Amino acid sequence: MLTVPDSRIILRAAIVAVLVFLTLPAHAQELSRRIILKDGSYQLVNKYEVKGDRIRYYSTERDEWEELPNSLVDWPATEKYEKDRAAGASVPEAVQLDKEIDQEHEAEDSKLPQVAPGLRLPEESGVFLLDTFQGEAQIDELNQTAGDISRGSKANIFRGAMGGLKQTVELDGAHATVQSHVGVPTIYIKEDTSAGAGQDPAPGTKPGQPEQPQQPVQPIVSFDRFRIIHTEIKNDKRILGDIKRQPTGKTTQEQHAVKTTITNVAGGWLKITPIETLAPGEYALIEMMGKEGMNAYVWDFGVNPKAPTNANPWKPDAKTTSPPLPAKAPDK
């Protein structure tokens, strides 16, 4: 049986424990790094990196990667805060909390497949090209581009009325924004299965077709669903393929496909690699939609060993030394 003094001691201990628990989140935020902006506000971050004219950071408050223009950052104030923070890091409790925060984020990062020493896929979904520039492995994001359907000249249309209509699917410009500096680039692709995620058209959507965000995105199940094709450059356009429509209404498509291997990678990713070295030129990763043919939304890239560096690539983290995750054989 507890005496009155014993009860008071236990009650005081419980109150202290509750107070410590309630102050931990705020204390953890105070120990987070800060990116201080010129307007006087700041972002609480776990880590950040400068990528060209933008700064990319992992938000402590929202647990996700975000970006903002480099010109908005008050770098002298940010660097001063870092120095002051380092000077106060000798407190044991502060050191321990910093370690716990770092360990949590390292555990999250470790879920992303490592594709080269010190280099992991930067997001949980998307389409990324693994490149090597000046001996260093780099990752570049491939964004979807909409192809236009062109009927060609009037003469072609007239002939088409008699013997079938030929159309082309083409991209504006002679060159893609992202250029691979190696002849055997590897592409990693994984769909974002969260409802309504992202602003780009989802795979399976055609130009002019309304999106249906209420329907969940289906996972990748077919290994012949994605192909790499070689585009033809003509009149400052990149021709993705031809569409032939016969007088009977039957439609066929033709593309210059590249032979590839497709394997599963840990985390639900697909790894697409050309079997042979690609000649310098323009290419695209396309999605096949069964009887409907090619999706006009594609991921374009080029192959040019002499091209300058791509804008804002992800580079290896010197602290990471673990080997890449092994690829799994395709499901039969």
C-alpha positions as a printed Julia matrix, in Angstrom:
332×3 Matrix{Float64}:
   0.0     0.0      0.0
   1.37    3.45    -1.01
   1.77    6.14     1.6
   0.86    9.81     0.9
   4.52   10.88     0.32
   5.02    7.95    -2.11
   1.9     8.95    -4.05
   3.12   12.54    -4.38
   6.51   11.35    -5.69
   4.86    9.15    -8.36
   2.49   11.98    -9.35
   5.36   14.45    -9.74
   7.32   11.95   -11.85
   4.31   11.39   -14.1
   3.82   15.14   -14.59
   7.5    15.58   -15.5
   7.32   12.7    -17.98
   4.24   14.21   -19.66
   5.89   17.63   -19.93
   9.04   16.13   -21.47
   6.94   14.16   -23.97
   4.96   17.26   -24.98
   8.1    19.34   -25.56
   9.92   16.71   -27.64
   8.29   17.54   -31.03
   8.92   21.26   -30.61
  12.47   20.57   -29.44
  13.06   18.31   -32.44
  11.92   21.08   -34.75
  14.23   23.58   -33.05
  17.13   21.2    -33.72
  16.23   20.85   -37.39
  18.24   22.72   -39.97
  16.74   25.91   -41.36
  16.71   27.49   -44.79
  16.14   31.15   -44.01
  14.41   33.17   -46.73
  14.9    36.84   -47.62
  11.38   37.7    -46.45
  12.33   36.61   -42.91
  10.52   33.26   -42.93
  12.26   29.89   -42.93
  11.79   26.24   -43.87
  12.59   23.45   -41.39
  14.59   20.84   -43.28
  16.48   17.64   -42.63
  18.87   18.19   -45.57
  19.13   20.2    -48.75
  21.11   20.47   -51.97
  21.57   23.24   -54.53
  20.6    22.16   -58.06
  21.37   24.97   -60.52
  19.09   27.93   -59.85
  16.93   25.97   -57.4
  17.41   24.49   -53.95
  15.93   21.06   -53.2
  15.22   20.16   -49.55
  13.5    17.51   -47.43
  10.87   19.21   -45.27
  10.92   18.14   -41.6
   7.34   19.32   -41.17
   5.81   17.62   -44.23
   8.19   14.65   -44.66
   8.61   15.16   -48.42
  11.0    16.66   -50.97
  10.27   20.24   -52.06
  11.96   22.92   -54.17
  12.18   26.7    -54.28
  14.23   29.25   -56.28
  17.78   29.74   -55.02
  17.32   33.52   -55.31
  14.77   33.51   -52.44
  17.27   32.14   -49.89
  19.11   34.45   -47.48
  22.38   32.52   -47.57
  24.34   34.66   -45.04
  21.53   34.21   -42.48
  21.24   30.49   -43.28
  25.0    29.95   -42.87
  25.02   31.92   -39.58
  22.2    29.75   -38.23
  24.15   26.63   -39.2
  27.21   27.88   -37.27
  25.13   28.78   -34.21
  23.39   25.41   -34.38
  26.72   23.58   -34.56
  28.03   25.58   -31.58
  25.07   24.47   -29.46
  25.24   20.82   -30.52
  27.43   19.87   -27.55
  24.35   19.37   -25.35
  23.91   15.53   -25.06
  20.12   15.7    -25.48
  20.51   17.78   -28.65
  23.06   15.4    -30.11
  20.83   12.39   -29.42
  17.75   14.01   -30.96
  19.73   14.99   -34.07
  20.93   11.4    -34.42
  17.38   10.04   -34.12
  16.07   12.44   -36.78
  18.94   11.55   -39.14
  18.36    7.83   -38.6
  14.65    8.14   -39.4
  15.32    9.91   -42.7
  18.17    7.56   -43.61
  15.75    4.66   -43.09
  13.25    6.32   -45.47
  15.96    6.92   -48.09
  17.14    3.31   -47.85
  13.77    2.16   -49.25
  14.68    3.73   -52.62
  16.67    1.42   -54.95
  20.37    2.15   -55.24
  21.34    2.19   -58.93
  25.03    3.08   -58.6
  27.48    3.47   -55.68
  26.15    6.31   -53.54
  23.25    7.01   -55.91
  19.61    6.11   -55.25
  16.47    6.84   -57.22
  15.37   10.24   -55.88
  11.61    9.69   -55.63
   9.16    6.9    -54.81
   7.77    6.95   -58.36
   8.47    8.47   -61.77
  10.65    7.88   -64.82
  14.42    8.35   -64.48
  17.4     7.84   -66.79
  20.7     6.58   -65.36
  23.54    8.36   -67.18
  27.32    8.76   -66.81
  28.88   12.19   -67.38
  32.66   12.62   -67.22
  33.01    9.32   -65.36
  30.34   10.11   -62.74
  26.99    8.31   -62.52
  24.01   10.68   -62.59
  20.22   10.43   -62.61
  18.01   12.6    -64.81
  14.22   12.77   -64.62
  12.26   12.19   -67.83
   9.02   14.15   -68.07
   6.13   13.25   -70.34
   5.74   15.13   -73.62
   2.6    15.1    -75.77
   3.01   14.0    -79.39
   0.98   15.67   -82.13
  -0.78   13.77   -84.9
   0.03   15.24   -88.31
  -1.77   14.38   -91.55
   1.14   15.52   -93.73
   0.69   17.29   -97.08
  -2.56   17.75   -99.02
  -1.29   15.34  -101.65
  -0.93   12.65   -99.04
  -4.48   13.26   -97.86
  -5.81   13.0   -101.43
  -4.0     9.71  -101.96
  -5.22    8.57   -98.58
  -8.83    8.96   -99.68
  -8.19    6.36  -102.38
  -5.79    3.9   -100.82
  -5.7     4.61   -97.11
  -4.66    7.58   -94.94
  -1.17    7.86   -93.44
  -0.56   10.05   -90.42
   2.5    10.61   -88.22
   2.93   11.13   -84.48
   5.61   13.75   -83.89
   7.28   15.87   -81.22
   8.23   19.52   -81.6
  11.94   20.3    -81.77
  14.86   18.33   -83.13
  16.3    17.37   -79.73
  15.03   16.27   -76.31
  15.92   18.23   -73.2
  17.66   15.26   -71.55
  20.62   13.72   -73.39
  22.34   10.47   -72.4
  26.14   10.55   -72.62
  26.36    6.74   -72.83
  25.1     4.47   -75.57
  23.4     2.03   -73.2
  21.3     4.18   -70.86
  19.12    2.51   -68.24
  15.6     3.77   -67.58
  13.74    3.15   -64.31
   9.97    3.56   -64.21
   7.36    3.23   -61.49
   3.84    4.6    -61.46
   2.49    6.71   -58.63
  -0.46    4.62   -57.45
  -1.77    7.26   -55.01
  -5.1     8.75   -56.09
  -4.82   12.09   -57.89
  -1.04   12.34   -57.44
   0.92   14.54   -59.82
  -0.11   16.98   -62.52
   1.16   15.2    -65.65
  -1.2    12.95   -67.6
  -1.13    9.44   -66.19
  -0.03    6.51   -68.37
  -3.03    5.35   -70.4
  -4.28    8.9    -71.08
  -4.46   10.17   -74.66
  -4.45   13.83   -75.84
  -7.93   15.32   -75.6
  -9.18   12.49   -73.39
 -10.5    13.7    -69.99
  -8.65   12.34   -66.98
 -10.51   10.26   -64.41
  -8.68   10.78   -61.09
 -11.33    8.83   -59.22
 -10.13    5.59   -60.77
  -7.0     4.15   -59.1
  -3.94    3.71   -61.32
  -3.36    0.05   -62.11
   0.08   -1.4    -61.39
   2.45   -2.38   -64.19
   1.67   -5.98   -65.15
   2.92   -6.39   -68.74
   6.58   -6.5    -69.73
   5.82   -5.53   -73.34
   3.87   -2.46   -72.25
   6.89   -0.11   -72.52
   9.24    0.21   -75.48
  12.18    2.4    -76.49
  11.86    3.7    -80.04
  14.29    5.54   -82.34
  12.75    8.74   -83.7
  13.35   10.24   -87.14
  14.24   13.94   -87.3
  12.46   15.8    -90.1
  11.77   19.54   -90.48
  12.64   20.29   -86.84
  10.27   17.53   -85.72
  10.9    14.1    -84.21
   8.72   11.47   -85.83
   7.62    8.83   -83.3
   5.83    6.59   -85.78
   3.26    6.27   -88.52
  -0.46    5.59   -88.25
  -2.05    3.96   -91.28
  -5.82    3.9    -91.66
  -7.24    1.71   -94.4
 -10.52    2.48   -96.27
 -12.04   -0.4    -94.28
 -11.36    1.53   -91.06
  -8.57   -0.78   -89.86
  -5.72    1.14   -88.19
  -2.09    0.01   -87.79
   0.95    1.69   -86.23
   4.64    1.47   -87.03
   7.58    2.47   -84.84
  11.31    1.82   -84.95
  11.57   -0.14   -81.7
  14.86   -0.89   -79.95
  15.47   -4.33   -78.45
  15.55   -4.11   -74.66
  15.59   -6.19   -71.51
  13.02   -5.42   -68.81
  13.49   -6.6    -65.23
  11.88   -6.04   -61.85
  13.82   -4.02   -59.28
  13.09   -3.89   -55.55
  10.34   -1.47   -54.59
   8.09   -2.14   -57.59
  10.35   -0.49   -60.19
  10.89   -1.64   -63.77
  14.39   -1.43   -65.21
  14.55   -1.02   -69.01
  17.94   -1.42   -70.73
  18.81   -1.56   -74.45
  20.42   -4.85   -75.53
  22.76   -3.09   -77.96
  24.54    0.26   -77.93
  22.26    3.01   -79.22
  23.53    5.15   -82.09
  23.64    8.9    -81.42
  20.2    10.33   -82.08
  16.79   10.95   -80.57
  14.72    8.34   -78.74
  11.58    8.01   -76.64
  10.13    5.61   -74.1
   6.57    4.86   -75.2
   3.63    3.07   -73.62
   1.65    0.52   -75.64
  -2.07    0.36   -74.89
  -3.12   -2.93   -76.48
  -5.4    -2.57   -79.48
  -5.42    1.22   -79.1
  -1.73    1.31   -80.03
   0.81    3.81   -78.75
  -0.01    6.39   -76.11
   0.81    9.81   -77.6
   2.26   10.95   -74.25
   5.9     9.8    -74.24
   9.15   10.25   -72.31
  11.73   11.6    -74.77
  15.53   11.63   -74.52
  18.55   11.68   -76.79
  21.92    9.91   -77.01
  24.87   12.25   -77.53
  28.27   11.56   -75.86
  29.37   15.14   -76.67
  26.32   16.87   -75.17
  26.83   19.26   -72.23
  25.72   18.18   -68.77
  21.98   17.9    -68.2
  20.31   20.48   -65.99
  20.13   19.63   -62.3
  21.04   15.92   -62.27
  21.11   13.88   -59.08
  24.69   12.94   -58.19
  26.18   10.28   -55.86
  26.3    10.79   -52.12
  29.91   10.26   -51.09
  28.79    8.88   -47.71
  26.87    5.97   -49.28
  28.97    2.93   -50.11
  26.53    0.0    -50.09
  26.24   -1.98   -53.37
  23.19   -1.6    -55.67
  20.14   -3.76   -55.04
  20.01   -6.86   -57.28
  17.44   -7.0    -60.06
  14.79   -9.7    -60.12
  14.02  -11.81   -63.18
  10.73  -11.01   -64.99
   7.69  -12.9    -63.75
   6.61  -15.66   -66.09
